[in-house]
Amino acid sequence: MPTATTSSGRILVVDDQPANLRVVSMLLSRQGYEVVIAATGEEALAQYAQLPPDLILLDMMMPGMDGFEVLQALRTHDIPLRAPVVFVTAAHDRDMLLRAFDAGVVDYVTKPFLPEELLARVNAHIGLKLTRDRLERVAREREELVNLVAHDLKNPLSSVLFASDMLRTGACKPDRVPRYLEMIYESATDAVGYIRHYLESRAGQAAGRAATSADLGETLDWLVHRYEMQLDACGIRIELSRPSTPARVAIDERVLRQVSENLITNAMKYAPGGELTLAARSGAPGFWQLVVADRGPGIPPGRQRELFKPFVRLHENPVDDGVSTGLGLSLAKQIVVNAGGQLWYEARRSGGSRFVIELPQA
């Protein structure tokens, strides 16, 4: 008999014979697996719905729902079947076994089985399944990180392009040249800072980091300083309302700037030639709000529910800057929620959009 291992995984064992359930459950539990049992196909489906397993050992021949019917029900279940299914059967009929493989079974064990054989097959299939899950998780995390970094680099790089284009074409007044050069330097520094921030934050996830905070008044001043030239080029006037008292919120300063930048660049694209309000105010008890409000066309009521969905653009004729992905608001909301706050949209009575970032007081 193989020695106990530190294997992990959840296994659903389905068999109409109580003795078989008891023996298999004991054997797998000793190997460190979490085992759940079902004596009928209906019980198996109920257990699957509660928490999908990593492997299913399914008796082929059972009264009521047999193994084939259970497998078919699993394949049409609301929860996609990702666990490998191994048939446990006393049948040695070749056609029956071929039918099992056609149905999607990955392997089979014949009764009476050798414990060593059963464990070897279970270890192999559950190891492959858990490895696949880890690879998919890593791939998903990398994709999310690439989307996040690419989106957040877009704003500082857009500022670099704007300032360099103004200098290259000579379209700016001579007294503004130093400011455009400063904008290029600051934006490039921010881009490098964002990359460093992501690398450091990922490296420090396991170790934990000290609490960070941001000052709303300083954030508003930074936004005006960074975007006043671009807003002016779009014909947008800034109305600034700083908090009357110190207002610190529990979020990294760089992250808050990123979220706020997304709202400002959206206003530049979709609400040019109007007025942009940047304000900080008290929110719910223990919370502060940062508000970005424009006088653009707003969002049609029927489409406001889609506003924070990824890869969704709600304007009929969006301004295509060549790099927009439709991820901005979705990422911004995710970031704010992760910080313990909320981000929502409000329609303005006299026309326009108002976005409110509410964050806990630091």
N, C-alpha and C positions, 0 to 999 in steps of 0.2 A: 504494500500500500504506500503511495507517495506521502512524503511528510507534509505537514501543514505549511502553507505559504501565507504571504501577506496579500493574497489576491483581493481585489475589490470589484464590486459590480453587483447589480441587482438582477436576479434570475427568477423568472416566472416558470414554475413547474406545473404542468397540466396533465392530470392522469385520473381516471375514474377508480383506480384501485388504491384504497387508503394505505396499504402496506407499501406500495411503490412510492407514494408521496412521502411516507415517513423515512424510508431508506434513502431516497435521493436527497431529500431535504437535509437529513443528518450528514450525509456525505459532503454535500456542498457547503454547508454551514461550517464544518470543520476546516474547510479550506479558506475561510474568511469571506465567503460570499453572503450577501443578503438574499434570503430566499423567501419568496411568497408562493403559496400553493393555491390550486384551484382543482376541484373534483369534476367540474363540468365545463362545457364551452361557455355557457352564460357567465359562470363565475370568473372564467379567464378574461372575458371581455370587460367585466366589472373591475377586476384588478388592474387591467391594462389602462382603463380610463382614469383610475386614481393616480397612477404614476407609471409611465411606460418603463419597462425593464431594459436591461442591456442585452439580455439573451432570453429566448423562450424555448424550453424543453416541452414539446407538445406530443402527447400520445396520439398516434394516428387513428386507432380504432376505439371509439367511445360511443356509448349509447346517446341518443339525442343528437347533438352536434358532434360530428366526427372531426378529426384533425383538419381535413380539407375545408370543411365549412367554417371552422374557427379561423383558419388562415385567410380565407376569402373575406370574412367579416373584418379581420384586422386590416386587410389591405384597403378596405373601403371605409375605415374608421375616420372620424374627424381628426384624430391625432395620427399623423403619418407614421407608418411602420418603419422604424429605423433599426430595430433590433434583429439580429439574425435568428432564424427559426430552425431548430434541430428536431426532427421527428424521432420519437422513441416508439419502436414498433416491434411486434412479434412476427410481422409479415415478412416473407422472403421473396414475395412475388416480384419479378423483375419489372413487369409493366406497372405495378403499383408504385415501386420506387422511382421509376422514370416519371410517372405522373407527379410524384411529390416534388422532384426537382423542377419540373415544368411549372409547378405552382409557386415556386420561389423558395423552397426549403434549401438551406445551404449544406446540410449534412443529415445523417441519420445514425441512430444507435439501435441495435437489435436487442430484444429481450430473449433470454436473460442476459444482462450486460455485465461486463467486467468493470469493477470500479475504476481500475487504472485507465481503461479505454474511455469511459465516460468522462473522467476528469481531464484526460488529455485533450479530448475534443472540446470540452467546455473551456478549458484554459486557452486553447488556440483561438476559438471564435470570439470569446469575450475580450481577449487581448487585442485582436484585430479591430473589434468594434470600438474599444476605448481609445486605441491609437488613432483611429479615424476621427473620433470626436475631438481629440486634442488637436489634430492637424487642422480640422475645420475651424476650431475655435481660434487657433493662431492666425489662420488665413483671414478670418472675419475681423479679428482685432487689428491686423495689419491694414486691411482695407479701410476700416474706420479711421485709423490713424492717418493714412494717406489722404483720405477725404478731408479730415480735419486740418491737417497741415496745409494741404493745397488750398483749401478755402481761406484759411487765415493768412496765408502768404499773399493772397490776391490783393488785399487792401493796401498793405504797405508798398507792394510792387506797383499797384495802380497809381499811388501817389508819386512814386519815382518816375513813372512814365509821364504823368501829367506835368510835373515840374521840369523834367528834361525836355519835353516837347515844347513847353513855353520858352525855354532858353534856346533851343535849337532853331525855332522858327522866328525868334526875335519878337514875339507877340506880347512881351511883357514890358512894363515900364522899367527904366534903368534902376530906380530906387527899390524895385522888388527883386532884383537879381539876387542879392544876398539871402533873401528869404527863401527863394526857390532852391538855392544851393543848400541851405540849411534843411529844407524839406527833404531833399534827396538823401542827405547824410542821415537824418533822423529816421526816415522810412527804411533805409537799408539796415540801419542798426536795429530797428524793431524786427525786421524780417529775420536777422540772425538771432535775435533774442527769442523770438517765437520758437525757432528750431531748438535752441538750447533749452528753453523751458520744457518742451515736450520730452526731450531726451532725459532731462533731470527728473521730471515728474514721473516718468515710467521707471527710472532707476530707483526712485525713492518710494515707490508704492508699497513695497513690502516693509521697509524700515519705518515708514510714517514720517510726517513732516510737521513742523510747527504751524500753528494756525496763522493764516494771513488775513489781511484786511485791506480795504481800499477806501479812500476818502472821496465822497461824491462830488464835492466842490472842486477838488483837484482834477478829478476825471473830466468834469465839464470843461474846465479851463484847458485841459490837454486836447480835448476834442475840438474846441474852437480854434486853438492854435494850429492844430494839424490840418483842419479842413476848411479854414476860412477862405483860403485862396480858391480851392476847388468849388466851394459853395458859391463864391462870388462869380466864378466863371459860369456857373449854371443859373445865375440870376436869382439866387436864393438868399434872402435876408435872415440873419440869425437873431432870435429873441432868446436871451439867456436869463435864467432864473436860478440863481445859486441858493443853497440852503441858508437860512438865517442863523443856524447853529451848526456846530461841527457834526457831520454825518458820516460815520464810518460803518461800512457793511462787511459782512463775513464772506469775502471772496478775494481771490488774488487780483491785485491791481491790473496786471497785464491782461488777465482773462476778462475783467469787466470792460476794459478798453476794446478788446476784440468784439465782444458782444455788441457794444454801443456802436462801434464802427460799422457793423453790418446794417444797423438801422439807418445810419446816416447815409451810407452809400446807396441804400435802396431809395431814400428820399431824393438823392441827386439824380437817380435814373428815372424815377416815376413821378416826381413832383417838382420839376424845374420851374424857375420863374416865380416862386411863391415865398412863403415864410416858413422857417423851421424853428420850432420851439424846443429848446433843451432846458430841462428843469429837474430839480431835485426837491422832493417833498416827503413829508412823513406819510407812512402808509398805515397798515394795520398795527396794533400795539406790538412794539418790538421790531418793527420793520421800517425800512426806508424805500422810497421809489425813485427811480430815474426814468424820466419821461422824454420821449422823442416824438414830436407831433409835427405833421406837415399839412399843406393845403392842396394836396394832389387829388386824384380822382377817388381815392379810397378803395375799399374792397367790396364788391357786390355782396349783399347779405347771403345769397345762396351759396357763395363759395368761401365764406369766412371759416367754415369748419375744416377746410383743406389747407388753411394758411400755414400751419406748422408741420405739414407732411413733407417728407424728403422728396426731392426731385419734382416738385410741383411749382409751376409758375401760373399765377392767377390773372395776369394782365393779358388782354387780348393781343396787344401788339407790344410785347416787351422789348425794351432796349437791349439789343444783343451786343454785349461787350466782348464776345469771343471767349470769355472764361467763366461765365456764370453757369452754375450747375443746378440751381434750385435747392441747394442744401443750406443756405445761410440761416434762415429762420428756424429750420429744424434743428440745426446744430446749436444755435443760440439758446433755444428753449431747453434743450437737453443739458447744456452747461449750467443754465440758471437753476433748473430743477435739481441737478446734482449738488448745487451749492445751498440747497434748502429754500430756494425762492420760487418765484413764478414769473412767467412772461406771458402777457396777453395783449390782445388787440381791442381797440375801441374805435368806433366810428365817431367822427366829430359832427356836431349838429350843422355847422355851416360848411361842411365838406372837408374831406381830408382824413388822414389816418393818425391814430395815436397809439403808440406802443409803450407799454408800461413794464418796466423791470422792477420787481419787488424782491428785496433781499433782506435777510435777517440782520439786525443791528449787531455790529461787532462788539 
